[in-house]
Each structure stands twice: as C-alpha cells, then as structure tokens.
Amino acid sequence: MAGVTGTRVPPALDVATVRKEFALLSADRGGRPLAYLDSAASSQRPARVLDAMRSYEETTHANVHRGVYAVAEEATRRFEAARVATGRFIGAPVPDREVVFTKNATESLNLVAHTWGRRNLHAGDVVVLTEMEHHANVVPWLMLAEERGLELRWIPIDDHGFLVLDDLDRLVDGAGLVAVTAMSNVLGTLNPLAEIAEVAHAAGALVVADGAQSVPHLATDVTALGCDFIAFSAHKMLGPTGIGVLWGREALLADLPPFLGGGEMILDVRKDGFTPNDIPWRFEAGTPPIAEAIGLHAAIDYLGELGMDAVRAHEIDLTAYALDVLADRFGADITVYGPPAADERGGVISFTHRDIHPHDLSQVLDQHGVCIRAGHHCAKPLMRRLGVTATARASFGPYNDRTDVDRLADALDEAARFFA
C-alpha cells in the first residue's frame, strides 16, 4: 500500500489552523492545551462535523426512505449523499450500491462473517488470518470456526513487525478467505494488500481487509488494493461514533443474504416468507444512523480539503520525529515495536518502558495533559507474539505537531523520575 502517491510533494499541513477546528484541543489543562495522542482509538471531531450533525437535527430530522413529505425527502437525500461521498472517498466503482452503513468496523466484519462466511464456508474450509489482527478481525472467524469446523491458519510476523509472506502460497492453498489488516493498530505496519490479494485470488480465496486505521490516514483506492471487502469506522477519521462502513464488490454484496431482519431491509413480507431489499439497504435493517452519516460526510469533505497526501506526509514527518526523540532521549529504557522507518508505518507508536507498566505511564502522562493509550489494544495474539501483556501507544492525527511529541517525551521523563 503506497503512502504519498506520485512524485508531487503535497503542501504541508497548517497544523495551527487545523487545531482551531477542534475545541477540545484548545481547552485549558492547567495552563496548557491538551496533547491528544490517542487518535488510533478515536479521533477528535472538527467543528464542521458537529455543525453538520446539528444542522440536520435542528432543520431536517426525519426518518429516511419512508416519508414523502419535504423534510423526510431532504433527510433521505443527505443520507444517501453521505453514502456516495463515502464510496468516492475510497474509490468504490459503484459508490451508491457498494457502501453499507453499520454501527462500526466491528459490525462490518461480523456482517461478512455472518453472511458471506455462513453461506460459503463449511467444515474443513480454511480461513487465513495474521498475527497482528485486531480482535474485530479475529473473533468473528473464531466463532465461525467453532460453529462450522473451519481450519484457521496464521500469517506470522517478524521481529520488525512485518508480515512474513515467504510461505503465503502454502498458507492460502485451499483457503476460502484471507482476513488482513491494512494497517496494524499496534505496530503501525502498512501491509501489502495488493500483493496478498493477488496471491489469495490466485488460490480462489476472497480478501476482507480491516481498514479502520488506514482509511483515515492514507489515500485509499479499493480497486488498486484488490480486496473484496473493507471495513472502517467514522470515529477514527474525524467523524462521529456510532457509524461504520463496509465496502464490498457489487457482485458479492448482491449475492449475500440479509444480516439482520426487520424494517427497511425488505421489499415484501408475507406470512410464508419475505423478499429482501436491493443492496445496500438489505443490510441496513431498522432506522439507520442518519445524523452520524451526515457527520461522516462532513468529515470526508474536511479530509478532502486537507488532502490525503498531505495528511500522510505530515504523519510520516511526525512519526519520524517521534521515533528519533524517543531513541535519543530514552535509549534502551524504551522499546518501540513495529517497523523502524516512518514511511513503512502509520502514525502509531507502541512502546514499553523498561521499569514502568504502560498503565502507570498513561496515568502519569495524563497529569501532564498528555493522552495516550495503554493496554493490549484489542490485539492479544499480537501481544503474546511480542512477549508483553500491554504496551503504551501514542497515535497521531492531522491536529498533532512536534510540540505534542516534545510534551510526550517531557512527560515520560517525569514518569521515569516519579517511579525511580
């Protein structure tokens, strides 16, 4: 997966201007603003996202796809415009039919397991996973494996956090599905999806990608990536919580049964059965997250204004600076996990301190207005591979700059003195 595309140098982000869109980052925290370094868990939302949602709630709130009065028709128009904008953002060939709204990326991946998986995978069939997957792209397949008697195979990682693909041909031989993250939420590793998909397809397997970490930070073209499904969430891309996305190839979605039953996902219901709706609505039972879809649309427009190449270039620069600062100031006291070069990873840095538990680090840093994540990051198989129970994780968004990294390092110094 490429980072900055082409040879054109993207314009630098004006982080000072960007930060003005995010009220929480300007709030006084003991005489200084918040250093928010947890965007991999959930990003902050710019004012225009909140404004777009508020505008819908105050002027256009009505259920979609039902009423024929003007307000309801406008609500439907805005909701479906969000779908098309989302599809175009990731290069979907048929954006109005290939984008399914869910409540988060986890539900999107479960949708694939419950529909495509249950229809196509049977006892003895193979699903290939990687050691770096988030639980959202592991547990649904573990559940299906237990239910159906599937065989799970695992693509290992090396000591630098890269997938070991030397044995990929054997691992995908006879497989029905390969489930792989586009970017690790722990290591930041950017995986070669197109290469994996080519080998998987040659073996007759489909590819479902977890794009929760990659789509917010990299220009995405689902056709170029070669995956068959990709899942991501709005709340990691400057949008609201409560809405996720599943993109799937039109022909695949059209052949799948509904995921949940109820209103909206049907064309007809009789006493002896029902006829499902067309795609994508057959997968969207009940009232959907309307305001959240409108917020997602606003977030996509904002990211488009920033420019995804500029976002990526900014995060490469910031990640490189952070890796250098941590190495120079802490040396062997801090272990950083994942690829050593910033252009081989996303803006996620997981680390451990030789003498301080990650949870203790996080609590001390919070006293200095620095927000990081601590824990297993919903990736316990990866934690076991790394030989740790938890890591601390700093992750960046377009509103972060080198000052945030310096404050992280200063707070880590304070934590080391506190626990000395």
PELIN-V376015 format. One record per run of one state. SS is the DSSP state (helix for helix, strand for strand, loop for the rest). FROM is the first residue (numbers start at 1). LEN is the number of residues. If there is no record, write none. Layout:
# PELIN-V376015
<<SS FROM LEN> <SS FROM LEN>>
This chain:
# PELIN-V376015
<<loop 1 14> <helix 15 5> <loop 20 3> <helix 23 4> <loop 27 8> <strand 35 2> <loop 37 1> <strand 38 1> <loop 39 8> <helix 47 13> <loop 60 10> <helix 70 20> <loop 90 9> <strand 99 4> <loop 103 2> <helix 105 16> <loop 121 5> <strand 126 5> <loop 131 4> <helix 135 3> <loop 138 1> <helix 139 10> <loop 149 2> <strand 151 5> <loop 156 1> <strand 157 1> <loop 158 5> <strand 163 1> <loop 164 4> <helix 168 5> <loop 173 2> <strand 175 7> <loop 182 1> <strand 183 1> <loop 184 5> <strand 189 2> <loop 191 2> <helix 193 10> <loop 203 3> <strand 206 5> <loop 211 11> <helix 222 4> <loop 226 3> <strand 229 5> <helix 234 3> <loop 237 7> <strand 244 5> <loop 249 1> <helix 250 5> <loop 255 11> <strand 266 5> <loop 271 2> <strand 273 4> <loop 277 4> <helix 281 3> <loop 284 6> <helix 290 17> <loop 307 1> <helix 308 26> <strand 334 4> <loop 338 4> <helix 342 3> <strand 345 1> <loop 346 2> <strand 348 6> <loop 354 4> <helix 358 9> <loop 367 3> <strand 370 2> <loop 372 1> <strand 373 3> <loop 376 4> <helix 380 7> <loop 387 4> <strand 391 5> <loop 396 6> <helix 402 17> <loop 419 2>>
